[in-house]
Amino acid sequence: MSAPAPTASPEVALAHAARLLGTDPALAGEQAQEILRVLPGHPPAQLILAASHTACGAPERALALLEPLVHAHPHWPQAQFELGLALGRAGQGDAAVAALRRAVALKPDLPRAWLALADHLAAIGDEAGADAARTQYVRHSVRDPQLLRAADALAGNRLPEAEALLRAHLRQAPTDVAAIRMLAEVAARLGRVEDAEALLERCLELAPGFHAARQNYAQVLHRANKPQEALAQVERLLAHDPANASYRNLKAVILCRTGDYAPALALYDGILAEYPGHPRIWLSYGHALKTAGETARAIAAYRRAIALDPAFGEAWWSLANLKTFRFEPADLEAMRAALARGDLPDEHRLHLEFALGKALEDAAEYAASFEHYARGNALRRRRVPYDADETAARVQRARTLYTREFFAARAGWGAPDPDPIFVVGLPRAGSTLVEQILSSHPQVEGTMELPEVISITRELRRRAAPGQTYHDVLATLGADALRALGERYLARTRVHRKRGAPLFVDKMPNNFAHVGLIRLMLPNAKIVDARRHPLACCFSAFKQHFARGQDFSYSLEDLGRYYRDYVALMAHFDAVLPGHVHRVIYERMVEDTEAEVRRLLDYCGLPFDPRCLRFFENDRPVRTASSEQVRRPIYREGLDHWRHYEPWLGPLKAALGRVLDTYPDVPDESSGTSPA
């Protein structure tokens, strides 16, 4: 049903009032009131008056008009849109989302409704939904035929077609900021983060008030591991629109990245007051609470997400991933019921498989537990294909390149600062325990799994010729360039150092593959290799669903080969950089904690401090899967837990080969048992 049409004279006044909404909403409201004096209850005039109230900061007055208006005209898309805007401004986020969804369902070509919906979806952590809504906004807001075709291609994820159309358009109209922003979106989807960043910088040079582009820019900076720069952009957005929930959500996400959990949690509290019915924001809230050490509140947040969506696999897995949490029989029934659904998306299914595997493991039902772990891993591996041969080739290239002579020729290069202690190894090998012990020393600050080394390798890789690795590019750099890399690393990681301690821990396990880079750019940094029994370490990784970055961990064969590659590479660095890497054997740390802690502190040049033995009293935020475990004293029970699953570990044992038989010693490289 459409709104009744006004008479001819009010039509002119209405058109004038509608134009005023964009420049002078108060005057537009006065114009609408004049019309309503002549035509009481006139729906279009009521709509303009309500929009005026919303724009002037009086959403409650707008709602008093809009709610009966929408009730009388439920199929009027513009009324649903204005209702969504007013509800959002009134802090009723869930209701706003519902109204905006009704608006775009009734009339898909309402670009402002799509944009408002995108903001709300971003606020509740539904990035996929927000991206889709933004794409529809672009699709329905452009009028140029070529841009319209590009928008259609973008909406259909036909990225090469969209890129070709946009580049052709920009050759004719190089300052078209809408096209520049769309091209940045293409670049971001293709993983070309630097290109997206440069395009959005140009977009904002041309149009500083283009807030949607600034929000994209902040998101790209965040993904590029530039949290301070991203935060600066978000603050500019919030200065313009402090109530915008999507801006506040993005700020909370960035603050969590920088370890500023108190203000992040305050932001989440405010968002949840507006969007209490969306499970994904409860999940994000739970993650922040967990990292900050507020376990009971984190469990309550995860439980709330599940209450809102009983099939929300990631919320179930988040409970399991606390490691110390124990499911109740009713939880097992609920997870099995969700898995029995034929319409359950794989993303929820794989999380539920991992969660149910953990629940059955705790119940000592090991055969059934392994079956669920295997199913979850199979689902995940289909989504993240992994090539073990490619990893072995990269390791071999590093072993060939990084010789004693190579390092000797570059002695004294790089930034001389001794600040970082890199804790490397494989996931689930005890690196979080090592980090917690070190960060309990007053001269050492724990941070997180810092992505900066990985960011540097990506930039070097982009400069590599076909067939080259980033190691080949690194080998061409001179003393000044290597020093600049080290200084960049220190500058980029400074935001994570809150206490001013002279040393800090960078606990990114995968950095074992980048020991050569670390040695060259930061020659005085310490490197600690955390190592655990191959079967214990690999099977613990097999049980773990990682958010990203561990694509080798979803197959027992791949895990075994990856562990062999890791051992071979670290043995190589032991040979060419003797004494440069300190190894912590997890089982020895458990058996004689004080002796191993003293060895570790000696290597780091630190005096012994008894607080390092009471690491479990350290209340610092911990972001990894071991966060709850390292808040307890060391215990022996987990050392041989893998033996419950030994009947199913044949493929892992075969892939490990002689590395398994010789642990914790390293096989002789000349024997041919190490991977080549």
C-alpha positions in Angstrom: 0.0 0.0 0.0 1.4 3.4 -0.9 1.0 6.6 1.0 -2.0 8.7 -0.1 -1.1 11.5 -2.5 -1.5 15.1 -1.4 -3.3 17.8 -3.2 -1.5 19.9 -5.8 -0.7 22.9 -3.6 0.8 20.8 -0.7 2.8 18.8 -3.3 4.9 21.9 -4.1 5.4 22.6 -0.3 6.2 18.9 0.3 8.8 18.9 -2.4 10.4 22.0 -0.9 10.4 20.5 2.6 11.9 17.2 1.3 14.8 19.2 -0.3 15.3 21.1 3.0 15.9 17.8 4.9 19.4 17.6 3.6 20.4 21.1 4.4 18.1 22.5 7.1 16.1 19.7 8.8 14.6 22.0 11.4 13.1 24.3 8.7 11.9 21.2 6.8 10.0 20.2 9.9 8.5 23.7 10.2 7.3 23.4 6.6 5.8 20.0 7.2 3.9 21.3 10.3 2.5 24.1 8.1 1.2 21.5 5.7 -0.3 19.4 8.6 -2.2 22.5 9.8 -3.9 22.6 6.5 -4.1 18.8 6.0 -4.1 17.1 9.5 -2.8 13.6 9.4 -1.3 13.9 5.9 1.1 10.9 5.7 3.9 12.4 3.5 4.0 15.5 5.7 4.1 13.3 8.8 7.0 11.4 7.3 9.0 14.6 6.6 8.3 15.9 10.1 9.4 12.6 11.6 12.6 12.7 9.5 13.2 16.2 10.7 12.9 15.1 14.4 15.4 12.3 13.8 17.9 14.6 12.0 17.5 17.2 14.8 18.3 14.6 17.5 14.8 13.9 18.8 14.2 10.3 17.7 11.6 9.7 20.4 9.4 12.4 18.8 10.0 10.8 15.4 8.9 7.4 16.7 5.7 8.8 18.1 4.8 9.8 14.6 6.3 6.9 12.7 5.0 3.9 14.7 1.3 4.6 14.0 2.2 5.7 10.5 3.9 2.4 9.7 1.1 0.5 11.4 -1.4 2.2 9.0 0.8 1.9 5.9 2.9 -1.3 6.5 4.0 -1.6 2.9 5.3 1.9 2.5 9.1 1.4 2.1 10.1 5.0 2.9 8.2 4.9 6.2 10.0 1.7 7.1 13.3 3.3 6.3 12.6 6.4 8.4 11.4 4.1 11.2 14.7 2.3 11.0 16.7 5.5 11.2 14.8 6.7 14.2 15.0 3.4 16.0 18.7 3.4 15.4 19.1 6.9 16.8 17.0 5.9 19.8 19.4 3.0 20.6 17.0 0.3 19.6 19.3 -1.4 17.2 17.6 -4.8 16.8 14.3 -3.1 15.9 16.1 -0.8 13.5 17.6 -3.8 11.7 14.2 -5.3 11.3 12.7 -2.1 9.9 15.5 -1.5 7.5 15.3 -5.1 6.3 11.5 -4.5 5.6 12.3 -1.3 3.7 14.8 -2.9 1.3 12.6 -6.0 0.9 9.7 -3.7 -0.2 12.0 -1.5 -2.4 15.5 -2.8 -3.1 16.6 0.4 -4.8 16.7 2.4 -1.6 20.5 3.0 -1.4 20.4 5.0 1.9 18.5 2.1 3.5 21.1 -0.4 2.4 23.9 1.9 3.8 22.1 2.3 7.2 21.6 -1.5 7.3 25.2 -2.1 6.6 26.2 0.2 9.5 23.9 -1.8 11.9 25.2 -5.2 10.6 28.8 -4.0 11.1 27.9 -2.9 14.6 26.8 -6.5 15.5 29.9 -8.1 13.9 28.1 -9.4 10.9 30.8 -8.3 8.4 29.6 -10.6 5.6 26.1 -9.1 5.9 27.5 -5.6 6.1 29.7 -6.1 3.0 26.7 -7.5 1.1 24.6 -4.5 2.1 27.3 -2.0 1.2 27.5 -3.7 -2.2 23.8 -3.2 -2.7 24.2 0.4 -1.7 26.8 0.9 -4.4 24.7 -1.0 -6.9 21.6 1.2 -6.3 23.3 4.5 -5.8 25.2 4.8 -9.1 23.6 6.1 -12.2 26.5 5.8 -14.7 25.8 2.7 -16.9 29.5 1.5 -16.7 29.5 2.0 -13.0 26.2 0.2 -12.7 27.7 -2.8 -14.6 30.8 -2.7 -12.3 28.5 -2.6 -9.3 26.6 -5.7 -10.6 29.9 -7.5 -11.1 31.0 -6.6 -7.6 27.7 -7.8 -6.2 28.2 -11.1 -8.0 31.8 -11.3 -6.8 33.0 -11.2 -10.4 36.1 -9.3 -9.4 38.2 -9.3 -12.6 35.2 -8.0 -14.5 34.5 -5.3 -11.9 38.1 -4.3 -11.9 38.3 -4.0 -15.7 35.2 -1.9 -15.8 36.3 0.4 -13.0 39.7 1.0 -14.4 38.2 1.8 -17.8 35.8 4.3 -16.1 38.6 5.9 -14.1 40.7 6.5 -17.2 37.9 8.8 -18.3 37.0 10.2 -14.9 40.0 9.8 -12.7 38.5 11.8 -9.8 35.3 9.9 -9.5 35.4 9.0 -5.8 32.6 6.5 -5.9 34.5 4.5 -8.6 37.8 4.8 -6.6 36.1 3.4 -3.5 34.6 0.5 -5.5 38.1 -0.3 -7.0 39.5 -0.3 -3.4 36.8 -2.8 -2.4 37.9 -5.0 -5.3 41.6 -4.7 -4.2 40.6 -5.6 -0.6 38.7 -8.7 -1.7 41.6 -9.8 -3.8 44.0 -9.4 -0.8 45.8 -6.5 -2.3 45.7 -4.5 0.9 48.4 -2.0 -0.1 46.5 -1.1 -3.3 43.2 -0.7 -1.3 45.0 1.5 1.2 46.4 3.8 -1.5 43.1 4.0 -3.4 41.2 5.0 -0.3 43.9 7.6 0.7 43.3 9.1 -2.8 39.6 9.0 -2.3 39.7 10.9 0.9 42.1 13.4 -0.5 39.5 14.2 -3.1 36.5 14.0 -0.7 37.5 14.3 3.0 33.8 14.1 3.9 33.2 10.8 2.2 32.5 8.9 5.5 31.8 5.5 4.0 35.2 5.6 2.3 36.8 6.6 5.6 35.2 3.7 7.3 36.6 1.4 4.6 40.0 3.0 5.1 40.0 2.3 8.8 39.0 -1.3 8.1 41.8 -1.7 5.6 44.4 -0.1 8.0 43.2 -2.5 10.7 43.7 -5.5 8.4 47.1 -4.2 7.4 48.2 -4.3 11.1 48.2 -0.5 11.5 46.0 -0.1 14.5 47.1 3.4 15.5 46.4 4.7 12.1 43.1 2.8 11.9 42.1 4.2 15.3 42.8 7.8 14.1 40.4 7.3 11.2 37.7 5.9 13.5 38.1 8.8 15.9 37.4 11.2 13.0 34.3 9.2 12.1 33.1 9.3 15.7 33.7 13.0 15.9 31.2 13.3 13.0 28.7 10.8 14.3 29.5 9.7 17.9 26.3 7.5 18.2 27.2 5.4 15.1 27.3 1.8 16.4 29.3 0.4 13.5 32.1 3.0 14.2 32.0 2.1 17.9 32.2 -1.6 17.1 35.2 -1.0 14.8 36.9 1.0 17.6 36.3 -1.9 20.1 37.8 -4.4 17.7 40.9 -2.2 17.2 41.3 -1.6 20.9 41.2 -5.4 21.5 44.0 -5.7 18.9 46.1 -3.2 20.9 45.4 -4.8 24.2 43.2 -2.0 25.5 40.4 -4.2 26.9 38.7 -1.9 29.5 37.6 0.7 26.9 36.8 -2.0 24.4 34.5 -3.7 26.9 32.8 -0.4 27.7 32.1 0.0 24.0 30.7 -3.5 23.8 28.4 -2.8 26.8 26.9 0.1 25.0 26.4 -1.7 21.7 24.8 -4.7 23.5 22.3 -2.3 25.1 21.2 -1.4 21.6 21.5 -4.8 20.0 20.7 -7.4 22.7 19.3 -9.9 20.3 22.3 -10.6 18.0 24.5 -13.6 18.9 27.6 -12.5 17.0 28.1 -9.4 19.1 27.7 -11.5 22.3 30.4 -13.7 20.8 32.8 -10.8 20.3 32.0 -9.6 23.8 32.8 -13.1 25.2 36.2 -13.2 23.3 37.2 -9.8 24.8 36.1 -10.9 28.3 38.0 -14.2 28.0 41.2 -12.4 27.0 40.9 -10.0 29.8 40.6 -12.9 32.3 36.9 -12.5 33.1 36.1 -16.1 32.5 32.7 -16.3 34.3 31.4 -13.3 32.3 32.8 -14.7 29.1 31.0 -18.0 29.7 27.8 -16.0 30.3 28.3 -14.1 27.1 28.8 -17.3 25.1 25.8 -18.9 26.7 23.7 -15.8 25.7 24.8 -16.2 22.1 23.8 -19.9 22.2 20.4 -19.0 23.7 19.8 -16.7 20.8 21.0 -19.2 18.2 21.2 -22.8 19.5 23.0 -23.8 16.3 25.7 -21.1 16.6 28.7 -23.4 16.2 31.4 -20.8 17.0 29.8 -20.0 20.3 29.8 -23.7 21.3 33.4 -24.0 20.2 34.3 -20.8 22.2 33.1 -22.6 25.3 35.1 -25.7 24.5 38.1 -23.6 23.6 38.3 -22.3 27.2 39.8 -25.8 27.8 38.9 -25.7 31.5 35.1 -25.5 30.8 33.1 -28.7 31.1 29.8 -29.3 29.2 26.7 -30.6 30.7 24.7 -33.5 29.3 22.0 -31.1 28.0 24.8 -29.3 26.1 25.7 -32.5 24.3 22.1 -33.1 23.4 21.8 -29.6 22.0 25.0 -29.9 19.9 23.9 -33.2 18.5 20.5 -31.8 17.6 22.1 -28.9 15.8 24.4 -31.3 13.9 21.4 -33.4 12.8 19.9 -30.4 10.9 20.2 -30.8 7.2 20.3 -27.1 6.6 23.2 -26.3 8.9 25.9 -24.3 7.2 29.4 -25.9 7.2 30.8 -23.0 9.2 28.5 -23.8 12.1 28.9 -27.6 11.5 32.7 -27.6 11.7 32.7 -25.6 14.9 30.2 -28.0 16.4 32.2 -31.0 15.4 35.3 -29.6 17.2 33.2 -28.6 20.3 31.5 -32.0 20.5 34.9 -33.7 20.1 36.1 -31.8 23.2 33.0 -32.5 25.2 33.3 -36.3 24.5 37.0 -36.1 25.2 36.2 -34.7 28.7 33.7 -37.6 29.1 36.5 -40.1 28.2 34.6 -41.3 25.1 37.7 -41.2 23.0 36.6 -43.1 19.9 33.5 -40.9 19.4 35.6 -37.9 20.3 38.1 -38.6 17.6 35.4 -39.2 15.0 34.1 -35.7 15.6 37.5 -34.1 15.6 38.2 -35.9 12.3 34.9 -34.6 10.7 35.6 -31.1 11.9 39.1 -31.2 10.4 37.9 -32.6 7.1 35.4 -29.8 6.8 38.0 -27.2 7.6 40.6 -28.6 5.3 38.2 -28.3 2.3 38.0 -24.6 3.0 41.7 -24.0 3.4 43.7 -26.2 1.0 47.3 -26.7 2.1 50.3 -27.9 0.1 52.9 -29.7 2.2 55.3 -29.9 -0.7 55.3 -26.1 -1.0 56.2 -25.7 2.7 59.0 -28.2 2.4 60.4 -26.4 -0.6 60.4 -23.1 1.3 62.2 -24.7 4.2 64.8 -26.2 1.9 65.3 -22.8 0.2 65.9 -21.2 3.6 68.3 -23.9 4.6 70.2 -23.4 1.4 70.4 -19.6 1.6 71.1 -19.0 5.3 74.6 -20.3 5.8 77.3 -19.4 8.3 79.0 -17.3 5.6 75.8 -15.5 4.8 75.3 -14.3 8.3 79.0 -13.6 8.8 79.0 -11.3 5.8 76.1 -9.3 7.4 77.5 -9.2 10.9 76.5 -5.9 12.7 73.7 -5.1 10.3 70.1 -4.5 11.4 68.7 -2.5 14.3 70.8 -3.1 17.4 68.0 -2.9 19.9 67.7 -5.9 22.2 64.0 -5.3 23.2 62.1 -8.3 21.6 62.1 -11.8 22.9 60.6 -14.0 20.1 58.9 -17.1 21.3 58.5 -19.5 18.3 57.7 -23.1 17.7 54.5 -24.9 16.7 51.0 -24.1 18.0 50.1 -26.0 21.2 53.7 -26.6 22.1 53.8 -24.6 25.3 54.7 -21.2 23.9 51.9 -19.4 25.9 53.4 -20.9 29.1 56.8 -19.6 28.1 55.4 -16.2 27.4 53.5 -16.2 30.7 56.6 -17.1 32.6 58.7 -14.4 30.9 56.0 -11.7 31.3 55.9 -12.4 35.0 59.4 -10.9 35.3 59.3 -7.2 36.1 61.7 -6.4 33.2 59.6 -8.2 30.5 56.2 -7.3 29.1 53.9 -9.8 27.5 52.0 -8.6 24.4 50.3 -11.0 22.1 50.9 -13.0 18.9 52.2 -9.9 17.0 51.6 -10.0 13.2 54.4 -7.6 12.3 57.0 -10.1 11.2 54.4 -11.8 9.0 53.5 -8.4 7.5 57.1 -7.7 6.6 57.4 -11.1 4.9 54.3 -10.4 2.9 55.7 -7.1 1.7 59.0 -8.7 0.7 57.1 -11.5 -1.0 55.3 -9.0 -3.2 58.7 -7.8 -4.5 59.9 -11.4 -5.4 60.2 -12.5 -9.0 58.3 -15.5 -10.2 59.7 -18.7 -8.6 61.4 -16.7 -5.8 60.7 -16.7 -2.1 60.8 -13.7 0.1 64.2 -15.0 1.4 65.7 -14.3 -2.0 64.5 -10.7 -1.8 65.9 -10.4 1.7 69.3 -11.6 0.5 69.5 -8.5 -1.8 69.0 -6.0 1.0 71.9 -3.9 2.3 72.7 -2.8 5.8 70.5 0.3 5.8 67.5 -1.6 4.5 67.8 -4.3 7.1 68.2 -1.7 9.8 65.0 0.1 8.5 63.1 -3.2 8.7 64.2 -3.7 12.4 63.2 -0.1 13.2 59.9 -0.5 11.5 59.2 -3.6 13.5 60.0 -1.8 16.8 57.9 1.2 15.8 54.9 -0.9 14.7 54.9 -3.0 17.9 55.3 -0.1 20.3 51.6 0.3 20.6 51.4 -3.0 22.4 53.9 -2.0 25.1 51.9 -0.6 27.9 54.2 -0.9 31.0 57.4 0.5 29.7 59.4 -2.6 30.5 62.8 -2.8 28.7 62.0 -6.1 27.0 58.8 -7.5 25.5 57.6 -10.9 24.2 56.4 -11.5 20.7 54.8 -14.9 20.9 54.0 -15.8 17.3 54.7 -19.5 16.9 54.9 -19.4 13.1 57.9 -17.0 13.3 60.1 -20.1 13.5 60.0 -19.9 9.7 61.4 -16.4 9.8 64.4 -16.8 12.2 66.7 -15.7 9.3 64.8 -12.4 8.9 64.7 -11.8 12.6 68.5 -12.4 12.9 69.2 -10.0 10.1 66.9 -7.1 11.1 67.2 -7.5 14.9 70.5 -9.3 15.6 70.4 -8.7 19.3 66.8 -10.0 19.8 66.4 -13.3 21.7 64.7 -16.3 20.2 63.1 -19.0 22.3 62.0 -22.2 20.6 59.1 -23.9 22.6 59.1 -27.6 21.7 56.8 -30.4 22.8 56.6 -34.1 22.1 55.6 -34.6 18.5 52.5 -36.7 19.1 51.3 -34.5 21.9 51.9 -31.3 20.0 50.5 -32.4 16.7 47.4 -34.1 18.0 46.7 -31.1 20.3 46.8 -28.9 17.1 44.5 -31.4 15.3 42.0 -30.9 18.1 42.1 -27.2 17.8 40.1 -25.1 15.4 42.3 -22.1 14.7 40.7 -18.9 13.5 43.4 -18.5 10.8 47.0 -19.1 9.8 47.5 -22.8 10.7 46.3 -24.4 7.5 48.6 -27.4 8.0 46.8 -28.5 11.1 43.7 -30.1 9.6 45.3 -33.3 8.5 47.4 -35.8 10.5 49.7 -36.3 7.6 50.2 -32.6 7.0 50.8 -32.1 10.7 53.5 -34.7 10.8 55.3 -33.3 7.7 55.1 -29.8 9.1 56.6 -30.8 12.4 59.5 -32.5 10.5 60.1 -29.3 8.4 60.1 -27.2 11.6 62.6 -29.5 13.3 64.9 -29.5 10.3 64.8 -25.8 9.9 65.5 -25.2 13.6 68.4 -27.8 13.5 69.8 -25.8 10.6 69.8 -22.5 12.6 71.3 -24.4 15.5 74.2 -25.3 13.2 74.7 -21.9 11.5 73.9 -19.7 14.4 75.1 -21.7 17.4 73.7 -20.6 20.7 71.5 -18.0 19.1 68.2 -19.9 19.7 67.3 -21.2 23.2 65.1 -24.3 23.3 62.5 -25.0 26.0 61.4 -28.6 26.1 57.9 -28.6 27.5 58.2 -31.9 29.3 61.3 -30.7 31.1 59.6 -27.5 32.1 56.8 -29.5 33.7 59.3 -31.9 35.4 61.7 -29.3 36.8 60.1 -25.9 36.4 62.6 -23.9 38.5 65.7 -25.3 36.7 64.2 -24.6 33.3 63.0 -21.1 34.3 66.5 -20.3 35.5 68.0 -21.5 32.2 65.5 -19.4 30.3 66.1 -16.2 32.3 69.9 -16.7 32.0 69.6 -16.9 28.2 67.6 -13.7 28.2 70.1 -12.0 30.4 67.7 -11.6 33.3 68.1 -12.2 37.0 66.0 -14.9 38.5 62.7 -13.6 40.0 60.4 -15.9 42.0 57.4 -14.3 40.4 58.2 -16.3 37.2 57.4 -19.5 39.2 54.0 -18.1 40.1 53.2 -17.1 36.6 49.6 -18.2 37.1 49.0 -15.2 39.3 49.8 -12.9 36.4 46.6 -11.1 35.4 47.7 -9.9 32.0 45.4 -10.4 29.0 46.1 -13.7 27.2 44.6 -14.2 23.7 45.6 -17.8 22.8 43.8 -21.1 23.2 45.8 -21.7 26.4 44.6 -18.6 28.1 42.8 -20.4 30.9 45.4 -23.1 31.3 48.3 -20.6 32.0 46.2 -19.0 34.7 46.7 -22.3 36.7 49.8 -23.9 38.1 51.7 -26.3 35.9 50.2 -29.8 36.0 51.4 -33.2 34.7 48.1 -34.6 33.6 48.2 -33.3 30.0 51.7 -34.7 29.2 50.5 -38.1 27.8 46.9 -37.3 27.1 47.4 -38.0 23.4 47.8 -41.7 24.3 44.1 -42.0 24.7 43.9 -41.5 20.9 47.0 -43.6 19.9 44.9 -46.2 18.0 44.1 -43.5 15.4 47.4 -41.8 15.1 49.1 -44.1 12.6 49.2 -41.6 9.8 50.7 -39.0 12.1 53.4 -41.4 13.3 54.3 -42.4 9.7 54.6 -38.7 8.6 56.8 -37.9 11.6 59.2 -40.7 10.9 62.5 -40.6 12.7 61.8 -37.2 14.3 59.4 -39.1 16.6 61.9 -41.8 17.5 64.6 -39.3 18.4 62.6 -36.7 20.4 63.8 -34.4 22.0 67.1 -34.8 20.2 67.4 -33.7 16.6 68.1 -36.3 13.9 71.5 -36.0 12.1 70.8 -34.0 9.0 73.3 -36.0 7.1 71.4 -39.2 7.7 68.7 -38.1 5.2 65.9 -38.4 7.7 65.3 -34.7 7.9 63.1 -33.3 5.1 64.9 -32.0 2.1 
